[in-house]
Amino acid sequence: MNKTKELMQVLGLARRANQLILGSGPTLKAIQGQTARLVFFPKDGGASQHKKFSDKSQFYQIPFVDDLTRDEISQSIGLNRSIVAISDAGFAKKIKQLLEEKERN
């Protein structure tokens, strides 16, 4: 199984475990409140929004992931959302591991 599919599966599990923060407004608040452990932004998203979320994530030292497209994020969580954050440390750790493995291959 490729790493993108595994990443999407973990994202779906986080959704079913109710450990996702969905949408741009709630995600931004979670970043500022430091309750977000990892932020997903679509690689086909807008440039100004990308800068806004990546700058906020960097300032608050929250990992920022832009490896998935808007369709892949929506498909994995079963909702039409493109900006999501993981609020659970365990799911965030697993996703970070998958991203590191993906970069090595």
C-alpha positions in Angstrom: 0.0 0.0 0.0 1.4 3.4 -0.9 2.0 6.1 1.8 -0.7 8.5 0.5 -3.4 5.8 0.9 -2.1 5.1 4.4 -2.1 8.8 5.2 -5.7 9.1 4.0 -6.7 6.1 6.1 -5.2 7.5 9.3 -7.0 10.8 8.5 -10.3 8.9 8.2 -9.7 7.1 11.5 -9.1 10.5 13.2 -12.4 11.7 11.8 -14.3 8.6 13.1 -12.5 9.1 16.4 -13.8 12.7 16.5 -10.2 14.0 16.7 -10.4 16.4 13.7 -11.0 20.1 13.7 -12.9 20.9 10.4 -12.9 24.1 8.4 -10.7 27.2 8.1 -12.2 29.2 11.0 -12.1 26.5 13.7 -8.7 25.3 12.5 -7.3 28.8 12.8 -8.7 29.1 16.3 -7.2 25.7 17.2 -3.8 26.8 15.9 -3.9 30.0 17.9 -5.2 28.2 21.0 -2.5 25.5 20.4 -5.0 22.7 20.6 -4.1 21.6 17.0 -1.3 19.0 16.8 -1.0 19.0 13.0 -2.6 21.0 10.2 -3.6 19.8 6.7 -3.9 22.2 3.9 -4.6 21.1 0.3 -1.7 21.4 -2.1 -4.2 22.8 -4.7 -5.5 25.4 -2.3 -5.2 29.2 -2.7 -1.9 30.9 -2.3 -3.0 33.6 0.2 -4.7 31.0 2.4 -1.7 28.8 2.1 0.6 31.6 3.3 -1.8 32.5 6.1 -2.1 29.0 7.5 1.6 28.1 7.0 2.7 31.3 8.8 0.4 30.8 11.7 1.4 27.1 12.0 5.1 28.1 11.9 4.6 30.8 14.5 2.9 28.5 16.9 5.3 25.6 16.0 2.5 23.3 14.7 3.5 20.9 11.9 1.9 22.0 8.5 1.2 19.3 5.9 0.3 20.2 2.3 0.9 16.8 0.6 -2.7 15.9 -0.2 -5.1 17.5 -2.7 -8.5 19.0 -1.7 -10.2 15.9 -3.2 -8.0 13.5 -1.2 -8.7 15.3 2.1 -12.4 15.3 1.4 -12.5 11.7 0.4 -10.5 10.5 3.4 -12.7 12.3 6.0 -16.0 11.8 4.1 -16.9 15.5 4.2 -16.3 18.3 1.7 -13.7 20.1 3.7 -10.2 21.1 2.6 -8.6 22.6 5.8 -8.4 20.3 8.8 -6.4 19.9 11.9 -5.6 16.9 14.1 -6.3 17.5 17.8 -4.9 14.1 19.1 -1.2 13.6 19.7 -1.3 9.9 18.8 -2.8 10.5 15.3 -0.4 13.4 14.7 2.6 11.2 15.6 1.4 8.4 13.2 0.9 10.9 10.4 4.4 12.4 11.0 5.9 8.9 10.8 4.1 8.2 7.5 5.3 11.5 6.0 8.9 10.8 7.0 8.6 7.3 5.4 7.1 8.9 2.3 10.0 11.4 2.0 12.6 8.6 2.4 11.1 6.6 -0.5 
